[in-house]
Amino acid sequence: MRLSELSGKEIVDVKRAERLGVLGQTDLEINEQTGQINALIIPTLKWFGFRKQGTEVRVPWQHIKKIGSDMVIIDIPETETNE
């Protein structure tokens, strides 16, 4: 699968039944030696007044359960989220 085919797909956490973001608004952690994607880095932004606070959720590739035509289904164990 090409990176361009992933772009624009919604990322959905199956356990929380929650939309986390859209691919294209995320960063990829790539193994420079093999070119394989190790993880998706998804920014989570919260607005409080005029100040923007955010953290990231790192989704290791092995937690991606299904890539469909419109979305990517992930299953992250609660202990691995950085929120």
C-alpha positions in Angstrom: 0.0 0.0 0.0 1.3 3.4 -0.9 1.3 6.4 1.5 -0.9 8.3 -0.9 -3.6 5.6 -0.5 -3.6 6.2 3.3 -4.0 9.9 3.0 -7.5 11.3 4.0 -8.7 8.2 5.9 -10.2 8.7 9.3 -8.5 7.0 12.2 -11.0 5.4 14.6 -10.2 3.7 18.0 -12.3 0.6 18.2 -12.3 0.4 22.0 -13.3 4.0 22.7 -15.4 4.3 19.5 -13.8 7.6 18.9 -12.4 9.4 15.9 -8.8 10.4 16.5 -7.9 12.2 13.4 -7.4 12.0 9.7 -4.3 10.6 8.0 -2.6 13.5 6.5 -2.9 15.4 9.7 -0.7 12.8 11.4 3.0 12.1 11.4 4.6 8.8 10.5 7.4 7.1 12.3 9.4 5.4 9.6 12.3 2.9 9.8 14.9 4.6 7.7 16.7 1.4 6.9 13.7 -0.6 5.7 11.2 2.1 4.8 8.5 0.5 6.8 6.1 2.5 8.9 6.7 1.8 12.6 3.9 4.0 14.0 1.4 6.7 13.4 1.8 9.9 15.6 -1.6 11.5 16.0 -1.8 15.0 17.5 -4.7 15.6 20.0 -5.4 19.3 20.3 -7.7 20.9 23.0 -8.6 24.5 23.0 -8.8 26.4 26.2 -9.6 30.1 25.5 -6.8 31.3 23.2 -4.2 28.8 24.3 -3.8 25.6 22.4 -2.7 22.5 24.4 -1.9 19.2 22.8 -0.5 15.8 23.3 0.2 13.0 21.0 -1.0 9.4 20.7 1.6 7.0 19.2 -0.1 4.1 17.5 2.4 1.3 16.7 1.7 -0.4 13.4 0.9 -3.7 15.0 -2.2 -2.0 16.6 -3.7 -1.2 13.3 -6.5 -3.8 12.8 -8.0 -2.9 9.5 -7.5 -0.3 6.7 -10.7 0.2 4.8 -11.7 2.5 1.9 -12.7 5.3 4.3 -11.1 4.6 7.6 -8.3 3.0 9.6 -9.4 0.9 12.6 -7.0 0.8 15.5 -7.0 -1.0 18.8 -4.6 0.5 21.4 -4.2 -1.0 24.8 -5.1 1.6 27.5 -1.6 1.3 29.0 0.1 2.5 25.8 -1.7 5.8 25.2 0.2 9.0 26.1 -2.9 11.1 27.0 
